[in-house]
Amino acid sequence: MQVASSSLRRGLTPLRSSQFPSTSRAVLRDARRYASLKGPLTWLRQSLAPAVRKDSEEDIAAARKAEAEKGQSSVFDSIAPAADEERAGVSALVKPKIKHTEHKYSTANFKISHRKLNMLGRQIAGQPIDMAIMQMNFSEKRASKRIKSMLVVAKDHATAYKGLDASKLVVDEAWVTKGPNVLKRIEPKGRGRFGVRVHPDSRLSVVLREGKTKAELAREERARKLKRIVSSGITREDVPLRNPGPAWAW
């Protein structure tokens, strides 16, 4: 009361607390405004969301300089950027990508004798991949469809995952292995006897490698046959005779 009376005597109007909004009043006012426009959840999300501080490069450099003067700079700020030679040396230490030269693939274990499956394996061994697929396409064996699908998948995987050239792929190796499990059943026989019937399973594995194409093999075969031809020229050729006939032909 004494402070108010002294201020009135000096001709000054006393300051009331209602003239300046407090923090709670400002918050309530913003809440009512956002509630009427965008909804209370939107206002709460925007008010509680962390604000991203955008500083210019000059402000960042000045702050780092001030920290360096106080001795509070970071260890990483004192490290100079690496030179081009050092970067080249680091890149040289990086392991190069592995260059694949082959791709191995196999079928699953299915019900077939290893002797029957080995006949198909010997048929496609050493053949170009397209020729092996065509052989299995026209084969009348029951397992030819399964082997054909396996060869197609192996060709796609070799080109997609190993980076091999599809036009040069050759079935370099093909082998057959017995399955881990053998199904045994009773085989009835005459006079009340019985035996054991075995239902074997096996699988076929192949290894695809890049080899010579069919056109290259045809060119080499043609050159080999042309080399064997001995022309009857005027000059004598010092070439040994192949398959000479008998000395006396009469």
C-alpha positions as CSV (number, residue, x, y, z in Angstrom):
1,M,0.0,0.0,0.0
2,Q,2.9,2.3,0.7
3,V,4.5,1.7,-2.7
4,A,1.2,2.4,-4.5
5,S,0.6,5.6,-2.5
6,S,4.2,6.8,-3.3
7,S,3.7,6.2,-7.0
8,L,0.4,8.1,-7.0
9,R,2.0,11.0,-5.2
10,R,4.7,11.2,-8.0
11,G,2.0,11.2,-10.7
12,L,2.8,7.7,-12.0
13,T,0.1,5.2,-12.8
14,P,0.7,1.9,-11.0
15,L,1.4,-1.2,-13.2
16,R,-1.1,-4.0,-13.0
17,S,-0.4,-7.6,-13.6
18,S,-3.3,-7.8,-16.1
19,Q,-1.6,-5.4,-18.5
20,F,1.2,-8.0,-19.4
21,P,0.1,-11.5,-20.3
22,S,1.9,-14.2,-18.4
23,T,3.4,-17.2,-20.0
24,S,0.4,-19.4,-19.1
25,R,-2.0,-16.9,-20.7
26,A,0.0,-16.7,-23.9
27,V,0.0,-20.5,-24.1
28,L,-3.7,-20.7,-23.5
29,R,-4.3,-18.0,-26.2
30,D,-2.2,-19.9,-28.8
31,A,-4.0,-23.1,-27.8
32,R,-7.4,-21.6,-28.4
33,R,-6.2,-20.2,-31.7
34,Y,-4.9,-23.5,-33.0
35,A,-7.9,-25.4,-31.6
36,S,-10.2,-23.2,-33.7
37,L,-8.1,-23.5,-36.8
38,K,-6.1,-26.7,-36.9
39,G,-7.2,-28.7,-33.9
40,P,-5.6,-29.3,-30.5
41,L,-3.6,-32.3,-31.6
42,T,-1.9,-30.3,-34.4
43,W,-1.0,-27.5,-32.0
44,L,0.4,-30.0,-29.5
45,R,2.4,-31.8,-32.1
46,Q,3.9,-28.5,-33.5
47,S,4.6,-27.1,-30.0
48,L,6.4,-30.3,-28.8
49,A,8.3,-31.0,-32.1
50,P,12.0,-30.2,-31.9
51,A,13.0,-27.1,-33.9
52,V,15.8,-27.4,-36.4
53,R,18.4,-24.7,-35.9
54,K,19.7,-23.3,-39.2
55,D,23.0,-21.5,-38.8
56,S,25.0,-20.0,-41.6
57,E,28.6,-21.0,-42.4
58,E,29.8,-17.7,-40.9
59,D,28.1,-18.3,-37.6
60,I,29.5,-21.9,-37.4
61,A,33.0,-20.7,-38.2
62,A,32.8,-17.9,-35.6
63,A,31.5,-20.4,-33.0
64,R,34.4,-22.8,-33.7
65,K,36.9,-20.0,-33.5
66,A,35.5,-18.9,-30.1
67,E,35.7,-22.5,-28.8
68,A,39.3,-22.8,-30.1
69,E,40.3,-19.6,-28.2
70,K,38.7,-21.0,-25.0
71,G,40.4,-24.3,-25.5
72,Q,37.1,-26.2,-25.9
73,S,37.4,-27.2,-29.5
74,S,36.7,-30.8,-30.6
75,V,39.4,-33.2,-31.6
76,F,37.8,-33.7,-35.0
77,D,38.0,-30.0,-35.8
78,S,41.8,-30.0,-35.4
79,I,42.2,-32.8,-38.0
80,A,43.0,-31.5,-41.5
81,P,41.1,-32.9,-44.4
82,A,42.8,-35.8,-46.2
83,A,44.7,-35.0,-49.4
84,D,44.0,-36.5,-52.7
85,E,47.1,-38.7,-52.4
86,E,46.0,-40.1,-49.1
87,R,42.5,-40.7,-50.5
88,A,44.0,-42.5,-53.4
89,G,46.1,-44.7,-51.1
90,V,43.0,-45.6,-49.0
91,S,41.1,-46.5,-52.2
92,A,44.0,-48.7,-53.2
93,L,43.7,-50.6,-49.9
94,V,40.1,-51.4,-50.6
95,K,39.7,-55.1,-51.7
96,P,38.7,-55.4,-55.4
97,K,35.6,-57.2,-56.3
98,I,36.0,-61.0,-56.8
99,K,35.8,-62.1,-60.4
100,H,33.9,-65.3,-60.5
101,T,34.9,-67.9,-63.0
102,E,32.4,-70.7,-62.3
103,H,29.0,-71.3,-60.9
104,K,27.9,-74.5,-59.1
105,Y,24.2,-75.6,-59.0
106,S,22.4,-78.8,-58.3
107,T,18.9,-80.3,-58.2
108,A,17.1,-81.3,-55.0
109,N,17.0,-84.9,-53.9
110,F,14.2,-86.6,-55.8
111,K,13.1,-90.2,-56.4
112,I,15.3,-91.7,-59.1
113,S,18.1,-94.2,-59.3
114,H,21.6,-92.8,-59.5
115,R,22.4,-95.1,-62.4
116,K,19.5,-93.7,-64.5
117,L,20.3,-90.1,-63.6
118,N,24.0,-90.6,-64.4
119,M,23.0,-91.3,-68.0
120,L,21.5,-87.9,-68.3
121,G,24.5,-86.3,-66.6
122,R,26.9,-87.9,-69.1
123,Q,24.7,-86.6,-71.9
124,I,25.0,-82.9,-70.9
125,A,28.6,-82.9,-69.7
126,G,30.9,-80.8,-71.8
127,Q,28.0,-79.3,-73.8
128,P,27.2,-75.6,-74.1
129,I,24.4,-74.6,-71.8
130,D,22.0,-73.9,-74.6
131,M,22.7,-77.2,-76.2
132,A,22.3,-79.0,-72.9
133,I,18.9,-77.3,-72.3
134,M,17.8,-78.4,-75.8
135,Q,18.9,-82.0,-75.2
136,M,16.8,-82.1,-72.0
137,N,13.9,-80.5,-73.8
138,F,13.7,-83.3,-76.4
139,S,14.7,-86.1,-74.1
140,E,12.1,-88.8,-73.3
141,K,13.4,-89.5,-69.8
142,R,11.2,-88.7,-66.8
143,A,13.9,-86.7,-65.1
144,S,14.7,-84.6,-68.1
145,K,12.1,-81.9,-67.2
146,R,13.6,-81.4,-63.8
147,I,17.2,-81.2,-65.1
148,K,16.1,-78.7,-67.8
149,S,14.6,-76.4,-65.2
150,M,17.7,-76.7,-63.1
151,L,19.9,-75.8,-66.0
152,V,17.8,-72.7,-66.9
153,V,17.9,-71.5,-63.3
154,A,21.7,-72.1,-63.1
155,K,22.2,-70.1,-66.3
156,D,20.2,-67.2,-64.9
157,H,22.0,-67.2,-61.6
158,A,25.4,-67.4,-63.3
159,T,24.7,-64.3,-65.4
160,A,22.9,-62.3,-62.6
161,Y,25.0,-63.1,-59.5
162,K,28.4,-64.1,-60.9
163,G,28.6,-61.8,-63.9
164,L,29.4,-64.6,-66.4
165,D,28.8,-64.4,-70.1
166,A,25.7,-66.4,-71.0
167,S,26.8,-67.0,-74.6
168,K,30.1,-68.7,-73.4
169,L,28.7,-70.9,-70.6
170,V,29.5,-74.5,-70.8
171,V,28.5,-77.4,-68.6
172,D,32.1,-78.2,-67.6
173,E,31.3,-80.8,-64.9
174,A,28.3,-82.9,-64.1
175,W,28.1,-85.7,-61.5
176,V,25.5,-87.6,-59.6
177,T,25.3,-88.4,-55.9
178,K,23.1,-90.6,-53.8
179,G,20.5,-89.1,-51.5
180,P,20.9,-89.3,-47.7
181,N,17.7,-91.3,-47.2
182,V,16.6,-94.5,-48.8
183,L,13.0,-95.5,-48.6
184,K,12.5,-99.2,-48.0
185,R,9.2,-101.1,-48.4
186,I,8.0,-104.7,-48.3
187,E,8.0,-106.5,-51.6
188,P,5.6,-109.5,-51.5
189,K,6.8,-112.7,-53.1
190,G,5.5,-116.2,-53.8
191,R,4.8,-118.9,-51.2
192,G,4.3,-116.4,-48.3
193,R,7.8,-114.9,-48.6
194,F,8.7,-111.2,-48.9
195,G,11.7,-109.1,-49.7
196,V,12.7,-105.4,-49.3
197,R,12.0,-103.0,-52.1
198,V,14.4,-100.0,-52.1
199,H,13.2,-96.6,-53.4
200,P,16.4,-94.6,-53.9
201,D,16.8,-90.9,-54.4
202,S,19.7,-89.0,-55.9
203,R,20.7,-85.5,-57.2
204,L,22.6,-84.1,-60.1
205,S,25.2,-81.3,-59.7
206,V,26.7,-79.2,-62.5
207,V,29.5,-76.6,-62.7
208,L,29.1,-73.9,-65.3
209,R,32.2,-72.2,-66.6
210,E,33.0,-69.8,-69.5
211,G,34.3,-71.7,-72.5
212,K,34.4,-71.6,-76.3
213,T,31.2,-70.8,-78.1
214,K,29.7,-73.1,-80.7
215,A,30.9,-70.9,-83.5
216,E,34.5,-70.9,-82.2
217,L,34.5,-74.7,-81.9
218,A,33.2,-74.9,-85.5
219,R,35.9,-72.6,-86.7
220,E,38.6,-74.6,-84.9
221,E,37.2,-77.8,-86.4
222,R,37.2,-76.4,-89.9
223,A,40.8,-75.1,-89.5
224,R,41.9,-78.6,-88.2
225,K,40.4,-80.3,-91.2
226,L,41.9,-77.8,-93.7
227,K,45.3,-78.3,-92.1
228,R,45.1,-82.0,-92.9
229,I,44.6,-81.4,-96.7
230,V,47.8,-81.7,-98.6
231,S,47.7,-80.0,-102.0
232,S,49.3,-81.5,-105.0
233,G,51.5,-78.6,-106.0
234,I,54.5,-78.3,-108.3
235,T,57.0,-78.2,-105.5
236,R,57.5,-81.2,-103.3
237,E,56.1,-80.9,-99.8
238,D,58.0,-82.5,-96.9
239,V,54.9,-83.8,-95.3
240,P,54.6,-87.4,-94.0
241,L,52.0,-89.5,-95.8
242,R,49.0,-90.5,-93.7
243,N,47.5,-93.9,-94.2
244,P,49.8,-95.0,-97.0
245,G,48.7,-97.9,-99.1
246,P,50.6,-101.1,-99.7
247,A,53.8,-101.0,-101.7
248,W,52.5,-103.4,-104.3
249,A,48.9,-102.7,-105.1
250,W,48.5,-105.3,-107.9
